[in-house]
Amino acid sequence: MAGVPGWGWDGSPDSQLLVGWGLNPKGWELAETKARRVLGAGLSSVAQRLLCPPKQPHVGRWLSPFFLTCAVYFLLWSPENQPSWVGALIKCLPILYLVVFLWTVCPGRGYSLLLQGALLCSAVGDSCLVWPEAFLHGMAAFAVAHLLYLWAFGLTPLKPSLLLPVLLAFIPYYGLLLWHLPPDMVLPLTAYSLVLAVMLWRGLARGGSTSWGALLFTLSDAVLAWNIFVHPLPHAHLVVMTTYYAAQILIALSAFQSPRLKSN
């Protein structure tokens, strides 16, 4: 700034010019000093943020118990196992741990709290599905979980174009499934499928790990429904639970994504 004509104050022609204009060179000197201090503080703050960004939680080390509880479930599960509360608890442990994980690492955030509520409802659904006679109760619990996920994902950005591929996948699949459903399951499964389809749409619109989580959740439910109502599939349980656990952790990890600008 000192090299710019009209900003001198050391008796130079520039300084005399300022006096000729009725300006006080000392005042300009004070103004430049203050400007340099403000500019320097701003640059220092920016440099500090670039060189020393805020510390992020070490997410990786928190995820080990989740994978451990998943491994325990797969090791202990057997098709010959009889429904029991112990089996239900082991099945729910990975999901319950994700609740503790989010509560500890992302406390007090609205999005995180909605995910925790959805995970708790999912754990209730997991427990109910251990007993075949409680299938409808489990489906209702998962429907509430999807509604909470919908609330968390929001409606912005809307991306209505993503509805087309979702409908192109859901309508033929459900049309085939409908032929094999007992009459008392048609209405509940139709309602659940609509909620699941909207959840998938909003998950895809949000992007990131949420989109992959929503896709895997939908795949898990599709394999489960086909295996129960249409035709038993080889290794169906392994596919269902692997995609299900992967879906839940991917959606949970979306709590650590940077907030995005909302756009239409």
C-alpha positions as CSV (number, residue, x, y, z in Angstrom):
1,M,0.0,0.0,0.0
2,A,2.9,2.4,0.7
3,G,3.9,2.2,-3.0
4,V,0.5,3.4,-4.2
5,P,0.5,7.1,-5.3
6,G,-1.3,9.4,-2.9
7,W,-0.7,7.2,0.2
8,G,2.8,8.7,1.3
9,W,3.2,10.6,4.6
10,D,7.0,11.2,4.8
11,G,7.2,14.7,3.3
12,S,7.2,13.3,-0.2
13,P,5.2,15.0,-3.0
14,D,2.5,12.5,-2.4
15,S,2.2,13.6,1.2
16,Q,2.2,17.3,0.1
17,L,-0.6,16.4,-2.3
18,L,-2.7,15.0,0.5
19,V,-2.2,18.2,2.5
20,G,-3.2,20.2,-0.6
21,W,-6.4,18.2,-0.7
22,G,-7.1,19.0,3.0
23,L,-6.2,15.5,4.3
24,N,-4.1,14.7,7.2
25,P,-1.2,12.3,6.3
26,K,-1.0,11.1,9.9
27,G,-4.7,10.0,9.7
28,W,-4.0,8.1,6.6
29,E,-1.0,6.4,8.4
30,L,-3.2,5.3,11.3
31,A,-5.9,4.1,8.8
32,E,-3.3,2.0,6.9
33,T,-1.9,0.6,10.2
34,K,-5.4,-0.5,11.3
35,A,-6.1,-2.0,7.9
36,R,-2.9,-4.0,8.0
37,R,-3.7,-5.3,11.4
38,V,-7.2,-6.4,10.3
39,L,-6.0,-7.9,7.1
40,G,-3.2,-9.7,8.9
41,A,-5.6,-11.1,11.5
42,G,-7.9,-12.4,8.7
43,L,-5.0,-14.0,6.8
44,S,-3.7,-15.5,10.0
45,S,-7.1,-17.0,10.8
46,V,-7.4,-18.5,7.3
47,A,-3.9,-19.9,7.4
48,Q,-4.6,-21.5,10.8
49,R,-7.7,-23.2,9.4
50,L,-5.9,-24.5,6.4
51,L,-2.8,-25.7,8.3
52,C,-4.6,-26.8,11.5
53,P,-8.1,-27.9,10.6
54,P,-10.6,-28.7,13.4
55,K,-10.0,-32.2,14.8
56,Q,-12.5,-34.8,13.5
57,P,-13.5,-37.8,15.7
58,H,-11.6,-40.9,14.9
59,V,-14.5,-42.8,13.5
60,G,-12.5,-45.8,12.4
61,R,-11.5,-46.9,15.9
62,W,-15.2,-46.7,17.0
63,L,-16.4,-49.1,14.4
64,S,-14.4,-52.2,15.5
65,P,-17.1,-53.3,18.0
66,F,-19.7,-53.1,15.3
67,F,-17.8,-55.5,13.0
68,L,-17.1,-57.7,16.0
69,T,-20.7,-58.0,17.0
70,C,-21.6,-58.7,13.3
71,A,-19.0,-61.5,13.3
72,V,-20.4,-63.0,16.5
73,Y,-23.9,-63.1,15.0
74,F,-22.8,-64.8,11.8
75,L,-20.7,-67.3,13.8
76,L,-23.5,-68.2,16.2
77,W,-26.4,-68.2,13.8
78,S,-27.7,-71.6,12.4
79,P,-30.8,-72.5,10.5
80,E,-31.6,-75.0,13.3
81,N,-31.6,-72.3,16.0
82,Q,-34.9,-72.0,17.8
83,P,-36.3,-68.4,18.4
84,S,-35.1,-67.1,21.7
85,W,-34.4,-63.7,23.4
86,V,-30.7,-64.5,23.4
87,G,-30.7,-65.0,19.7
88,A,-32.7,-61.8,19.3
89,L,-30.2,-59.8,21.4
90,I,-27.2,-61.1,19.5
91,K,-29.0,-60.2,16.2
92,C,-29.7,-56.7,17.5
93,L,-26.2,-56.0,19.0
94,P,-24.7,-54.4,15.9
95,I,-27.6,-52.1,15.5
96,L,-27.7,-51.2,19.2
97,Y,-24.0,-50.5,19.0
98,L,-24.6,-48.0,16.2
99,V,-27.0,-46.1,18.4
100,V,-24.3,-45.9,21.1
101,F,-21.8,-44.9,18.5
102,L,-23.8,-42.0,17.2
103,W,-24.9,-40.9,20.7
104,T,-21.2,-40.8,21.7
105,V,-19.6,-39.3,18.7
106,C,-22.4,-37.1,17.3
107,P,-24.3,-36.0,20.4
108,G,-27.1,-33.5,20.2
109,R,-27.4,-33.2,16.4
110,G,-30.9,-33.4,15.0
111,Y,-29.9,-35.5,12.1
112,S,-28.0,-37.9,14.3
113,L,-30.9,-38.2,16.8
114,L,-33.3,-39.1,13.9
115,L,-30.8,-41.8,12.8
116,Q,-30.6,-43.1,16.4
117,G,-34.4,-43.4,16.5
118,A,-34.5,-45.2,13.2
119,L,-31.9,-47.6,14.5
120,L,-33.8,-48.3,17.7
121,C,-36.9,-49.1,15.7
122,S,-34.8,-51.3,13.4
123,A,-33.6,-53.2,16.5
124,V,-37.2,-53.8,17.6
125,G,-38.0,-55.0,14.1
126,D,-35.0,-57.4,14.2
127,S,-36.2,-58.8,17.4
128,C,-39.8,-59.4,16.1
129,L,-38.6,-61.1,12.9
130,V,-36.9,-63.8,15.0
131,W,-40.4,-65.1,15.7
132,P,-42.3,-65.8,12.4
133,E,-45.7,-65.0,14.1
134,A,-44.4,-61.5,14.9
135,F,-43.6,-60.7,11.2
136,L,-46.2,-57.9,11.0
137,H,-45.0,-56.3,14.1
138,G,-41.4,-56.4,12.8
139,M,-42.6,-54.9,9.5
140,A,-44.4,-52.1,11.3
141,A,-41.3,-51.3,13.4
142,F,-39.2,-51.1,10.2
143,A,-41.8,-48.9,8.5
144,V,-41.4,-46.4,11.4
145,A,-37.6,-46.6,11.0
146,H,-37.9,-45.7,7.3
147,L,-40.2,-42.8,8.2
148,L,-37.5,-41.5,10.6
149,Y,-34.9,-41.9,7.9
150,L,-37.2,-40.0,5.5
151,W,-37.5,-37.2,8.1
152,A,-33.7,-37.1,8.5
153,F,-33.0,-37.2,4.7
154,G,-35.4,-34.3,4.0
155,L,-36.9,-33.1,0.7
156,T,-34.0,-31.0,-0.5
157,P,-32.6,-31.4,-3.0
158,L,-35.8,-32.8,-4.4
159,K,-34.4,-34.5,-7.6
160,P,-37.7,-35.9,-8.9
161,S,-35.9,-37.5,-11.8
162,L,-34.7,-40.2,-9.4
163,L,-38.2,-41.3,-8.9
164,L,-38.3,-42.9,-12.4
165,P,-35.6,-45.6,-11.8
166,V,-37.0,-46.3,-8.4
167,L,-40.5,-46.9,-9.8
168,L,-39.1,-48.9,-12.7
169,A,-37.5,-51.2,-10.2
170,F,-40.3,-51.4,-7.6
171,I,-43.4,-51.8,-9.8
172,P,-42.3,-55.0,-11.7
173,Y,-40.9,-56.6,-8.6
174,Y,-43.9,-55.9,-6.5
175,G,-46.2,-57.0,-9.3
176,L,-44.5,-60.4,-9.2
177,L,-44.5,-60.6,-5.5
178,L,-48.2,-59.7,-5.3
179,W,-49.2,-63.0,-6.9
180,H,-47.6,-65.0,-4.1
181,L,-48.8,-62.9,-1.1
182,P,-51.5,-64.2,1.3
183,P,-54.6,-62.0,1.2
184,D,-54.0,-60.7,4.7
185,M,-50.4,-59.5,3.7
186,V,-51.3,-57.6,0.6
187,L,-52.3,-54.3,2.3
188,P,-49.5,-54.2,4.9
189,L,-46.8,-55.1,2.4
190,T,-48.1,-52.6,-0.1
191,A,-47.9,-49.8,2.5
192,Y,-44.5,-50.9,3.6
193,S,-43.2,-51.0,0.0
194,L,-44.4,-47.5,-0.7
195,V,-42.6,-46.2,2.4
196,L,-39.4,-48.2,1.4
197,A,-39.6,-46.8,-2.1
198,V,-39.8,-43.2,-0.9
199,M,-37.0,-43.8,1.5
200,L,-34.8,-45.1,-1.3
201,W,-35.7,-42.0,-3.4
202,R,-34.7,-39.6,-0.7
203,G,-31.6,-41.6,0.2
204,L,-30.4,-41.5,-3.5
205,A,-31.2,-37.8,-3.6
206,R,-29.1,-37.1,-0.5
207,G,-26.1,-38.9,-2.0
208,G,-22.9,-40.1,-0.4
209,S,-23.0,-43.1,1.9
210,T,-26.7,-42.5,2.4
211,S,-27.5,-43.5,-1.2
212,W,-25.5,-46.8,-0.9
213,G,-27.2,-47.5,2.4
214,A,-30.7,-47.0,1.0
215,L,-29.9,-49.2,-2.0
216,L,-28.5,-52.0,0.2
217,F,-31.5,-51.7,2.6
218,T,-33.9,-52.1,-0.3
219,L,-31.9,-55.1,-1.7
220,S,-32.0,-56.7,1.7
221,D,-35.8,-56.4,2.0
222,A,-36.3,-57.5,-1.6
223,V,-34.3,-60.7,-1.0
224,L,-36.1,-61.3,2.3
225,A,-39.6,-60.9,0.8
226,W,-38.8,-63.2,-2.2
227,N,-37.3,-65.8,0.1
228,I,-40.3,-65.8,2.4
229,F,-43.2,-65.5,0.0
230,V,-42.0,-66.7,-3.5
231,H,-39.3,-69.2,-3.4
232,P,-36.4,-70.1,-1.0
233,L,-33.1,-68.7,-2.2
234,P,-29.7,-70.3,-1.5
235,H,-27.8,-68.4,1.2
236,A,-30.7,-66.0,1.5
237,H,-30.1,-65.3,5.2
238,L,-26.5,-64.5,4.6
239,V,-27.3,-62.1,1.8
240,V,-30.1,-60.5,3.7
241,M,-28.2,-59.9,6.9
242,T,-24.9,-58.8,5.2
243,T,-26.6,-56.2,3.1
244,Y,-28.8,-55.1,6.0
245,Y,-25.9,-54.5,8.4
246,A,-23.9,-52.8,5.6
247,A,-26.9,-50.6,4.9
248,Q,-27.3,-49.5,8.5
249,I,-23.7,-48.6,9.0
250,L,-23.5,-46.6,5.8
251,I,-26.6,-44.6,6.7
252,A,-25.1,-44.1,10.2
253,L,-21.9,-42.8,8.7
254,S,-23.8,-40.2,6.8
255,A,-24.0,-38.3,10.1
256,F,-20.3,-37.3,9.5
257,Q,-20.8,-35.9,6.0
258,S,-20.4,-32.2,5.6
259,P,-23.7,-30.3,5.5
260,R,-24.5,-29.6,1.9
261,L,-26.1,-26.5,0.3
262,K,-29.7,-27.0,-0.3
263,S,-30.8,-26.5,-3.9
264,N,-33.9,-27.4,-5.9
